[in-house]
Amino acid sequence: MIKELFTRKKQGYTDAEVVERLQSRERKVEEWFYRTAKRYFDEHFNEVFFDKDKKQEIFQTAFLKLWMEIDNKRICTQQEQVCRQQRNGTVKPMTCSLTTFLMAFARTEYRELVRSTKEDCYGELFDDGDTADVMVTAFDKEEDAEEQKNRIVDECIGGLSPNCAEILTLFYYKGMSLDQILEQRQEKNTSKNGLKTAKNKCMNTLRERIATELKKYNLTA
């Protein structure tokens, strides 16, 4: 799980760069972010009860809402940090990634579709509406917990030291062997055993941080 989420975290641009360059209308970044957001959505959105057309509709609506937040500068950057304007006008640092924020919009769209079609969707599966309502509630809670876990993992990965982030990125994201990493980092690592120890230490540190944070919210990996 950690390896997969670490791989997912790696981006061509940071969230702060995305926000700034989208607001500057950089076409290359606009296209990259759309593809990245769509891929993330496809990997994480549970398409229960809806066909591909509805799934695409949910994505397009959610993406448009996120885009408008950025374009209207309700999402902005301050001191290289992504921030969002609150309802009272204050601007605070965002505690989740842009893609996680996208999924929050997508979940809202999903709930609206469930509300409008749940009788037809559940009618074939359940005999009474009470059971259907329970299933909707359970589904929402499951998504909330999963989203929360992803946010926690993202934050833990983002808190890694530059040294650990580089080693884990080269090993897990780029798929480089220890020998290849050693060659690239020869000024920082003098032996393969030392590099292996550093990699294991970085991963153990990441695991411990994630476990500690998840425990605070009574979540499990």
BALUM-994322 format. One record per residue: chain; x, y, z of N, C-alpha, C in turn; residue number from 1; residue in one letter. Coordinates in Angstrom, 1 decimal. Example, Ala and Ser with C-alpha at 12.3 -4.5 7.8 and 13.67 -1.06 7.14 Angstrom:
<nodes>
NODE:A:13.2:-5.7:7.8:12.3:-4.5:7.8:13.2:-3.3:7.8:1:a
NODE:A:12.8:-2.2:7.1:13.7:-1.1:7.1:12.9:0.0:7.9:2:s
</nodes>
This chain:
<nodes>
NODE:A:0.8:-1.2:0.0:0.0:0.0:0.0:0.9:1.3:0.0:1:m
NODE:A:1.9:1.3:0.9:2.7:2.5:1.0:3.5:2.7:-0.3:2:i
NODE:A:4.0:1.6:-0.9:4.7:1.7:-2.1:3.8:2.3:-3.2:3:k
NODE:A:2.6:1.8:-3.3:1.7:2.3:-4.4:1.3:3.7:-4.2:4:e
NODE:A:1.1:4.1:-2.9:0.7:5.5:-2.7:1.9:6.4:-2.9:5:l
NODE:A:3.1:5.9:-2.6:4.3:6.8:-2.8:4.5:7.0:-4.3:6:f
NODE:A:4.3:5.9:-5.1:4.4:6.0:-6.5:3.3:7.0:-7.0:7:t
NODE:A:2.1:7.0:-6.5:1.1:7.9:-6.9:1.4:9.3:-6.6:8:r
NODE:A:2.1:9.5:-5.5:2.4:10.9:-5.1:3.4:11.6:-6.0:9:k
NODE:A:4.2:10.9:-6.7:5.2:11.5:-7.6:4.5:12.2:-8.7:10:k
NODE:A:4.9:13.5:-8.9:4.3:14.3:-10.0:5.3:15.0:-10.8:11:q
NODE:A:4.9:15.4:-12.0:5.8:16.2:-12.9:5.9:17.6:-12.4:12:g
NODE:A:4.8:18.1:-11.7:4.8:19.4:-11.1:4.2:19.3:-9.7:13:y
NODE:A:4.7:20.2:-8.9:4.1:20.2:-7.5:2.7:20.9:-7.6:14:t
NODE:A:1.9:20.8:-6.6:0.6:21.4:-6.6:0.7:22.9:-6.7:15:d
NODE:A:1.7:23.5:-6.0:1.9:24.9:-6.1:2.3:25.4:-7.5:16:a
NODE:A:3.1:24.6:-8.2:3.5:24.9:-9.6:2.2:24.8:-10.5:17:e
NODE:A:1.4:23.8:-10.2:0.2:23.6:-11.0:-0.7:24.8:-10.9:18:v
NODE:A:-0.9:25.2:-9.7:-1.8:26.4:-9.4:-1.3:27.6:-10.1:19:v
NODE:A:0.0:27.9:-9.9:0.6:29.1:-10.5:0.5:29.1:-12.0:20:e
NODE:A:0.8:28.0:-12.6:0.9:27.9:-14.1:-0.5:27.8:-14.7:21:r
NODE:A:-1.4:27.2:-14.0:-2.8:27.2:-14.6:-3.3:28.7:-14.6:22:l
NODE:A:-3.0:29.4:-13.6:-3.5:30.8:-13.5:-2.7:31.7:-14.6:23:q
NODE:A:-1.6:31.2:-15.0:-0.8:31.9:-16.1:-1.2:31.4:-17.5:24:s
NODE:A:-2.1:30.4:-17.5:-2.7:29.8:-18.8:-1.5:29.1:-19.5:25:r
NODE:A:-0.7:28.3:-18.9:0.3:27.6:-19.6:-0.3:26.3:-20.1:26:e
NODE:A:-0.5:26.2:-21.4:-1.2:25.2:-22.1:-0.6:23.8:-21.7:27:r
NODE:A:0.7:23.7:-21.7:1.4:22.4:-21.4:0.9:21.9:-20.1:28:k
NODE:A:0.9:22.8:-19.1:0.5:22.3:-17.7:-0.9:22.0:-17.6:29:v
NODE:A:-1.8:22.8:-18.4:-3.2:22.6:-18.4:-3.5:21.1:-18.9:30:e
NODE:A:-2.8:20.7:-20.0:-3.0:19.4:-20.5:-2.5:18.3:-19.6:31:e
NODE:A:-1.3:18.6:-19.0:-0.7:17.6:-18.1:-1.6:17.4:-16.8:32:w
NODE:A:-2.1:18.5:-16.3:-2.9:18.4:-15.1:-4.3:17.7:-15.4:33:f
NODE:A:-4.8:17.9:-16.5:-6.1:17.2:-16.9:-5.8:15.7:-17.0:34:y
NODE:A:-4.8:15.3:-17.6:-4.4:13.9:-17.7:-4.1:13.3:-16.4:35:r
NODE:A:-3.4:14.0:-15.5:-3.1:13.5:-14.2:-4.3:13.4:-13.3:36:t
NODE:A:-5.2:14.4:-13.4:-6.4:14.4:-12.6:-7.3:13.2:-13.1:37:a
NODE:A:-7.4:13.0:-14.4:-8.3:12.0:-14.9:-7.7:10.6:-14.5:38:k
NODE:A:-6.4:10.4:-14.6:-5.8:9.1:-14.2:-6.1:8.9:-12.7:39:r
NODE:A:-5.9:9.9:-11.9:-6.1:9.7:-10.5:-7.6:9.4:-10.2:40:y
NODE:A:-8.5:10.1:-10.9:-9.9:9.8:-10.7:-10.3:8.4:-11.1:41:f
NODE:A:-9.8:8.0:-12.2:-10.1:6.6:-12.7:-9.6:5.5:-11.7:42:d
NODE:A:-8.4:5.8:-11.1:-7.9:4.9:-10.2:-8.6:4.8:-8.8:43:e
NODE:A:-9.2:5.9:-8.4:-9.8:6.0:-7.1:-11.3:6.1:-7.0:44:h
NODE:A:-12.0:6.4:-8.2:-13.4:6.5:-8.1:-14.1:5.2:-8.2:45:f
NODE:A:-15.0:4.9:-7.3:-15.7:3.7:-7.3:-17.0:3.9:-8.2:46:n
NODE:A:-17.0:3.2:-9.3:-18.1:3.4:-10.3:-19.3:2.6:-10.0:47:e
NODE:A:-19.6:2.2:-8.8:-20.8:1.4:-8.4:-22.1:2.2:-8.9:48:v
NODE:A:-22.9:1.4:-9.5:-24.3:1.9:-10.0:-24.3:2.8:-11.2:49:f
NODE:A:-23.2:3.2:-11.7:-23.2:4.1:-12.8:-22.4:3.6:-14.0:50:f
NODE:A:-22.8:3.9:-15.2:-22.1:3.5:-16.4:-20.9:4.5:-16.7:51:d
NODE:A:-20.2:4.2:-17.7:-19.0:5.0:-18.0:-19.4:6.5:-18.4:52:k
NODE:A:-20.5:6.6:-19.0:-20.9:8.0:-19.4:-21.2:8.8:-18.1:53:d
NODE:A:-21.8:8.2:-17.1:-22.1:8.9:-15.9:-20.8:9.2:-15.1:54:k
NODE:A:-19.9:8.2:-15.2:-18.6:8.4:-14.5:-17.8:9.6:-15.1:55:k
NODE:A:-17.9:9.7:-16.5:-17.2:10.8:-17.1:-17.9:12.1:-16.8:56:q
NODE:A:-19.2:12.1:-16.6:-19.9:13.3:-16.3:-19.5:13.8:-14.9:57:e
NODE:A:-19.4:12.8:-14.0:-19.0:13.1:-12.6:-17.6:13.8:-12.6:58:i
NODE:A:-16.7:13.2:-13.4:-15.3:13.7:-13.4:-15.3:15.1:-14.0:59:f
NODE:A:-16.0:15.3:-15.1:-16.0:16.6:-15.8:-16.5:17.7:-14.9:60:q
NODE:A:-17.6:17.4:-14.2:-18.2:18.4:-13.3:-17.2:18.7:-12.1:61:t
NODE:A:-16.6:17.6:-11.5:-15.7:17.8:-10.4:-14.5:18.6:-10.9:62:a
NODE:A:-13.9:18.2:-12.0:-12.7:18.9:-12.5:-13.0:20.4:-12.8:63:f
NODE:A:-14.2:20.7:-13.4:-14.6:22.0:-13.7:-14.6:22.9:-12.4:64:l
NODE:A:-15.2:22.3:-11.4:-15.3:23.0:-10.1:-13.9:23.3:-9.5:65:k
NODE:A:-13.0:22.3:-9.6:-11.7:22.5:-9.1:-11.0:23.6:-10.0:66:l
NODE:A:-11.1:23.5:-11.3:-10.5:24.5:-12.2:-11.0:25.9:-11.9:67:w
NODE:A:-12.3:26.1:-11.6:-12.8:27.4:-11.3:-12.3:27.9:-10.0:68:m
NODE:A:-12.1:27.0:-9.0:-11.5:27.5:-7.7:-10.1:28.0:-8.0:69:e
NODE:A:-9.4:27.4:-8.9:-8.0:27.9:-9.2:-8.1:29.1:-10.0:70:i
NODE:A:-8.9:29.1:-11.1:-9.0:30.2:-12.0:-9.5:31.5:-11.3:71:d
NODE:A:-10.4:31.4:-10.4:-10.9:32.5:-9.6:-10.0:32.9:-8.5:72:n
NODE:A:-8.9:32.1:-8.3:-7.9:32.4:-7.3:-8.5:32.2:-5.8:73:k
NODE:A:-9.5:31.4:-5.7:-9.9:31.0:-4.4:-8.9:29.9:-3.9:74:r
NODE:A:-8.3:29.2:-4.8:-7.1:28.4:-4.5:-6.0:29.2:-5.1:75:i
NODE:A:-5.0:29.5:-4.3:-3.8:30.3:-4.7:-2.6:29.8:-4.0:76:c
NODE:A:-1.5:30.5:-4.2:-0.2:30.1:-3.6:0.3:31.3:-2.8:77:t
NODE:A:0.8:31.0:-1.6:1.4:32.0:-0.8:2.7:31.4:-0.2:78:q
NODE:A:3.8:32.0:-0.5:5.1:31.5:0.0:5.3:30.0:-0.4:79:q
NODE:A:5.0:29.7:-1.7:5.1:28.4:-2.3:4.2:27.3:-1.6:80:e
NODE:A:3.2:27.8:-1.0:2.2:26.9:-0.3:0.9:27.1:-1.0:81:q
NODE:A:0.2:26.0:-1.2:-1.2:26.0:-1.8:-2.2:26.4:-0.7:82:v
NODE:A:-2.9:27.4:-0.9:-3.9:27.9:0.1:-5.3:28.0:-0.6:83:c
NODE:A:-6.3:28.1:0.3:-7.7:28.3:-0.2:-8.4:29.3:0.6:84:r
NODE:A:-9.1:30.2:-0.1:-9.9:31.2:0.6:-11.1:30.6:1.3:85:q
NODE:A:-11.3:30.9:2.6:-12.4:30.4:3.4:-13.6:31.2:3.1:86:q
NODE:A:-14.8:30.8:3.6:-16.0:31.5:3.5:-16.0:32.9:4.1:87:r
NODE:A:-15.2:33.0:5.2:-15.1:34.3:5.9:-14.1:35.2:5.2:88:n
NODE:A:-13.5:34.8:4.1:-12.5:35.6:3.4:-11.0:35.4:3.8:89:g
NODE:A:-10.8:34.7:4.9:-9.4:34.4:5.3:-8.8:33.3:4.3:90:t
NODE:A:-7.5:33.3:4.2:-6.8:32.4:3.3:-6.0:31.5:4.2:91:v
NODE:A:-6.2:30.2:4.1:-5.5:29.2:4.9:-4.8:28.2:4.0:92:k
NODE:A:-3.7:27.6:4.4:-3.0:26.5:3.7:-3.9:25.3:3.5:93:p
NODE:A:-4.0:24.7:2.4:-4.8:23.5:2.2:-4.1:22.3:2.9:94:m
NODE:A:-4.9:21.5:3.4:-4.4:20.3:4.1:-4.5:19.0:3.3:95:t
NODE:A:-4.8:19.2:2.0:-4.9:18.0:1.2:-4.4:18.4:-0.2:96:c
NODE:A:-4.1:17.4:-1.0:-3.6:17.7:-2.4:-4.7:18.1:-3.3:97:s
NODE:A:-4.4:18.6:-4.5:-5.4:19.1:-5.4:-6.2:17.9:-5.9:98:l
NODE:A:-5.6:16.7:-6.1:-6.3:15.5:-6.5:-7.3:15.0:-5.5:99:t
NODE:A:-6.9:15.1:-4.2:-7.8:14.8:-3.1:-9.0:15.7:-3.1:100:t
NODE:A:-8.7:17.0:-3.3:-9.8:18.0:-3.4:-10.7:17.7:-4.5:101:f
NODE:A:-10.2:17.3:-5.6:-11.0:16.9:-6.8:-11.9:15.8:-6.4:102:l
NODE:A:-11.4:14.8:-5.7:-12.3:13.6:-5.3:-13.4:14.0:-4.3:103:m
NODE:A:-13.2:15.1:-3.5:-14.2:15.6:-2.7:-15.4:16.1:-3.5:104:a
NODE:A:-15.0:16.9:-4.6:-16.1:17.4:-5.5:-16.8:16.2:-6.2:105:f
NODE:A:-16.0:15.2:-6.6:-16.5:14.0:-7.3:-17.5:13.3:-6.4:106:a
NODE:A:-17.1:13.1:-5.1:-18.0:12.4:-4.2:-19.3:13.2:-4.0:107:r
NODE:A:-19.3:14.5:-4.0:-20.5:15.3:-3.9:-21.4:15.0:-5.1:108:t
NODE:A:-20.8:15.0:-6.3:-21.6:14.8:-7.5:-22.1:13.3:-7.5:109:e
NODE:A:-21.4:12.4:-7.0:-21.8:11.0:-6.9:-23.1:11.0:-6.0:110:y
NODE:A:-23.0:11.6:-4.8:-24.1:11.6:-3.9:-25.4:12.2:-4.5:111:r
NODE:A:-25.2:13.2:-5.3:-26.3:13.9:-5.9:-27.0:12.9:-6.9:112:e
NODE:A:-26.2:12.2:-7.7:-26.7:11.2:-8.6:-27.4:10.0:-7.9:113:l
NODE:A:-26.8:9.6:-6.7:-27.4:8.5:-6.0:-28.8:9.0:-5.5:114:v
NODE:A:-28.8:10.2:-5.0:-30.1:10.7:-4.5:-31.2:10.7:-5.5:115:r
NODE:A:-30.8:11.1:-6.7:-31.8:11.2:-7.8:-32.1:9.9:-8.5:116:s
NODE:A:-31.3:8.9:-8.3:-31.5:7.6:-9.0:-31.5:6.4:-8.1:117:t
NODE:A:-31.4:6.6:-6.8:-31.1:5.5:-5.9:-32.3:4.5:-5.9:118:k
NODE:A:-33.5:5.0:-6.1:-34.7:4.0:-6.1:-34.5:3.0:-7.2:119:e
NODE:A:-34.1:3.5:-8.4:-34.0:2.6:-9.5:-32.7:1.7:-9.3:120:d
NODE:A:-31.7:2.3:-8.8:-30.4:1.6:-8.7:-30.6:0.5:-7.6:121:c
NODE:A:-31.2:0.8:-6.5:-31.2:-0.2:-5.4:-32.4:-1.1:-5.5:122:y
NODE:A:-33.4:-0.7:-6.3:-34.6:-1.4:-6.4:-34.4:-2.9:-6.9:123:g
NODE:A:-33.4:-3.0:-7.7:-33.1:-4.4:-8.3:-32.4:-5.2:-7.3:124:e
NODE:A:-31.8:-4.5:-6.2:-31.0:-5.3:-5.3:-31.6:-5.5:-3.9:125:l
NODE:A:-32.5:-4.5:-3.5:-33.0:-4.5:-2.2:-34.5:-4.4:-2.2:126:f
NODE:A:-35.2:-4.9:-1.2:-36.7:-4.9:-1.2:-37.2:-3.7:-0.5:127:d
NODE:A:-36.5:-3.0:0.4:-37.0:-1.9:1.0:-36.0:-0.7:1.0:128:d
NODE:A:-36.6:0.5:1.1:-35.7:1.7:1.0:-34.8:1.9:2.2:129:g
NODE:A:-35.2:1.4:3.4:-34.4:1.6:4.5:-33.0:0.9:4.3:130:d
NODE:A:-33.0:-0.3:3.8:-31.8:-1.0:3.6:-30.9:-0.2:2.6:131:t
NODE:A:-31.6:0.3:1.5:-30.8:1.1:0.5:-30.2:2.3:1.2:132:a
NODE:A:-30.9:3.0:2.1:-30.3:4.2:2.7:-29.1:3.8:3.6:133:d
NODE:A:-29.2:2.7:4.2:-28.1:2.2:5.0:-26.9:2.0:4.1:134:v
NODE:A:-27.1:1.4:3.0:-26.0:1.1:2.1:-25.4:2.4:1.5:135:m
NODE:A:-26.2:3.4:1.3:-25.7:4.7:0.8:-24.8:5.3:1.9:136:v
NODE:A:-25.3:5.3:3.2:-24.5:5.8:4.3:-23.2:5.1:4.5:137:t
NODE:A:-23.2:3.8:4.4:-22.0:3.0:4.5:-21.0:3.3:3.5:138:a
NODE:A:-21.5:3.4:2.2:-20.6:3.8:1.1:-19.9:5.1:1.3:139:f
NODE:A:-20.7:6.1:1.8:-20.1:7.4:2.0:-19.1:7.4:3.1:140:d
NODE:A:-19.3:6.6:4.2:-18.4:6.5:5.3:-17.1:5.8:4.8:141:k
NODE:A:-17.3:4.8:4.0:-16.1:4.1:3.5:-15.2:5.1:2.6:142:e
NODE:A:-15.8:5.9:1.8:-15.1:6.8:1.0:-14.4:7.9:1.8:143:e
NODE:A:-15.1:8.3:2.8:-14.6:9.4:3.7:-13.3:8.8:4.4:144:d
NODE:A:-13.4:7.6:4.8:-12.2:7.0:5.5:-11.1:6.8:4.6:145:a
NODE:A:-11.4:6.4:3.4:-10.3:6.1:2.4:-9.7:7.4:2.0:146:e
NODE:A:-10.5:8.5:1.8:-9.9:9.8:1.4:-9.0:10.3:2.5:147:e
NODE:A:-9.5:10.1:3.7:-8.7:10.6:4.9:-7.4:9.9:5.0:148:q
NODE:A:-7.4:8.6:4.7:-6.1:7.8:4.7:-5.2:8.3:3.6:149:k
NODE:A:-5.7:8.5:2.5:-4.9:9.0:1.4:-4.3:10.4:1.7:150:n
NODE:A:-5.1:11.3:2.3:-4.6:12.6:2.7:-3.4:12.4:3.7:151:r
NODE:A:-3.6:11.5:4.7:-2.6:11.3:5.7:-1.3:10.8:5.1:152:i
NODE:A:-1.4:9.8:4.2:-0.2:9.3:3.6:0.5:10.3:2.7:153:v
NODE:A:-0.3:11.1:2.0:0.3:12.2:1.2:1.1:13.2:2.0:154:d
NODE:A:0.5:13.5:3.2:1.2:14.5:4.1:2.5:13.9:4.7:155:e
NODE:A:2.4:12.6:5.0:3.6:11.9:5.5:4.7:11.8:4.5:156:c
NODE:A:4.3:11.5:3.2:5.3:11.5:2.1:5.9:12.9:1.9:157:i
NODE:A:5.0:13.9:1.9:5.5:15.3:1.7:6.4:15.7:2.8:158:g
NODE:A:6.3:15.1:4.0:7.2:15.5:5.1:8.5:14.8:5.2:159:g
NODE:A:8.8:13.9:4.2:10.1:13.2:4.1:11.2:14.2:3.9:160:l
NODE:A:12.4:13.9:4.4:13.6:14.7:4.1:13.9:14.6:2.6:161:s
NODE:A:14.5:15.6:2.0:14.9:15.6:0.6:15.7:14.3:0.3:162:p
NODE:A:16.6:13.9:1.2:17.4:12.7:0.9:16.5:11.5:0.8:163:n
NODE:A:15.6:11.3:1.8:14.7:10.1:1.7:13.8:10.2:0.5:164:c
NODE:A:13.3:11.3:0.3:12.3:11.5:-0.9:13.0:11.1:-2.2:165:a
NODE:A:14.3:11.5:-2.3:15.0:11.2:-3.6:15.3:9.7:-3.7:166:e
NODE:A:15.7:9.0:-2.6:16.0:7.6:-2.6:14.8:6.8:-2.9:167:i
NODE:A:13.7:7.1:-2.2:12.5:6.3:-2.4:11.8:6.5:-3.8:168:l
NODE:A:11.9:7.8:-4.3:11.4:8.1:-5.6:12.2:7.3:-6.7:169:t
NODE:A:13.5:7.3:-6.6:14.3:6.6:-7.6:14.1:5.1:-7.5:170:l
NODE:A:13.9:4.6:-6.3:13.7:3.1:-6.2:12.3:2.7:-6.6:171:f
NODE:A:11.3:3.4:-6.0:9.9:2.9:-6.2:9.3:3.5:-7.5:172:y
NODE:A:9.5:4.8:-7.7:8.8:5.4:-8.8:9.5:5.1:-10.2:173:y
NODE:A:10.8:5.3:-10.2:11.6:5.1:-11.4:12.1:3.7:-11.6:174:k
NODE:A:11.9:2.9:-10.5:12.3:1.5:-10.7:13.8:1.2:-10.8:175:g
NODE:A:14.6:2.1:-10.3:16.0:1.9:-10.4:16.5:0.9:-9.4:176:m
NODE:A:17.6:0.2:-9.8:18.2:-0.8:-8.8:19.1:0.0:-7.9:177:s
NODE:A:19.5:-0.7:-6.8:20.4:0.0:-5.9:21.7:0.4:-6.5:178:l
NODE:A:22.2:-0.4:-7.4:23.5:-0.1:-8.1:23.3:1.1:-9.0:179:d
NODE:A:22.2:1.3:-9.7:21.9:2.4:-10.5:21.8:3.7:-9.6:180:q
NODE:A:21.1:3.5:-8.5:20.9:4.7:-7.6:22.3:5.1:-7.0:181:i
NODE:A:23.1:4.1:-6.7:24.4:4.4:-6.1:25.3:5.1:-7.1:182:l
NODE:A:25.2:4.8:-8.3:25.9:5.5:-9.4:25.5:6.9:-9.5:183:e
NODE:A:24.2:7.1:-9.4:23.6:8.5:-9.5:23.9:9.3:-8.3:184:q
NODE:A:24.0:8.7:-7.2:24.2:9.4:-5.9:25.5:9.1:-5.3:185:r
NODE:A:26.5:9.0:-6.1:27.9:8.6:-5.6:28.5:9.6:-4.7:186:q
NODE:A:28.0:10.9:-4.8:28.6:11.9:-3.9:27.9:11.9:-2.6:187:e
NODE:A:26.7:11.2:-2.5:26.0:11.1:-1.2:26.1:9.8:-0.6:188:k
NODE:A:26.2:8.7:-1.3:26.3:7.3:-0.8:27.6:6.7:-1.3:189:n
NODE:A:28.3:6.1:-0.4:29.7:5.5:-0.7:29.6:4.0:-0.9:190:t
NODE:A:28.6:3.4:-0.4:28.5:1.9:-0.6:27.1:1.5:-0.8:191:s
NODE:A:26.9:0.3:-1.5:25.6:-0.3:-1.7:24.9:-0.6:-0.4:192:k
NODE:A:25.7:-1.2:0.5:25.1:-1.6:1.8:24.6:-0.3:2.6:193:n
NODE:A:25.4:0.7:2.5:25.0:2.0:3.1:23.7:2.5:2.5:194:g
NODE:A:23.6:2.5:1.2:22.4:2.9:0.5:21.2:2.1:0.8:195:l
NODE:A:21.4:0.8:0.9:20.3:-0.1:1.2:19.8:0.1:2.6:196:k
NODE:A:20.7:0.4:3.5:20.4:0.7:4.9:19.6:2.0:5.0:197:t
NODE:A:20.0:3.0:4.2:19.3:4.3:4.1:17.9:4.2:3.6:198:a
NODE:A:17.8:3.4:2.5:16.5:3.1:1.9:15.5:2.5:2.9:199:k
NODE:A:16.0:1.4:3.6:15.2:0.7:4.5:14.8:1.6:5.7:200:n
NODE:A:15.7:2.5:6.1:15.5:3.4:7.2:14.4:4.4:6.8:201:k
NODE:A:14.5:4.9:5.6:13.6:5.9:5.1:12.2:5.3:5.0:202:c
NODE:A:12.1:4.1:4.5:10.8:3.4:4.4:10.2:3.1:5.7:203:m
NODE:A:11.0:2.6:6.7:10.5:2.4:8.0:10.0:3.6:8.7:204:n
NODE:A:10.8:4.7:8.5:10.3:6.0:9.1:9.0:6.4:8.5:205:t
NODE:A:8.8:6.2:7.2:7.6:6.6:6.5:6.4:5.7:7.1:206:l
NODE:A:6.7:4.4:7.2:5.7:3.5:7.7:5.2:3.9:9.2:207:r
NODE:A:6.2:4.2:10.0:6.0:4.6:11.4:5.1:5.8:11.5:208:e
NODE:A:5.5:6.8:10.6:4.8:8.1:10.6:3.3:7.9:10.2:209:r
NODE:A:3.1:7.1:9.2:1.8:6.8:8.7:1.0:6.1:9.7:210:i
NODE:A:1.6:5.0:10.3:0.9:4.3:11.4:0.5:5.1:12.5:211:a
NODE:A:1.4:6.0:12.9:1.1:6.9:14.1:-0.1:7.9:13.7:212:t
NODE:A:0.0:8.4:12.5:-1.1:9.4:12.1:-2.4:8.7:11.9:213:e
NODE:A:-2.4:7.5:11.3:-3.6:6.7:11.2:-4.3:6.3:12.5:214:l
NODE:A:-3.4:6.0:13.5:-3.9:5.6:14.8:-4.7:6.8:15.5:215:k
NODE:A:-4.2:8.0:15.2:-4.9:9.2:15.8:-6.4:9.3:15.3:216:k
NODE:A:-6.6:8.7:14.1:-8.0:8.8:13.6:-8.7:7.4:13.6:217:y
NODE:A:-8.1:6.5:14.4:-8.7:5.2:14.5:-8.8:4.5:13.1:218:n
NODE:A:-7.8:4.7:12.2:-7.8:4.1:10.9:-6.7:3.1:10.8:219:l
NODE:A:-6.8:2.2:9.9:-5.8:1.1:9.7:-5.3:1.2:8.2:220:t
NODE:A:-4.1:0.8:8.0:-3.5:0.9:6.7:-4.2:-0.1:5.7:221:a
</nodes>
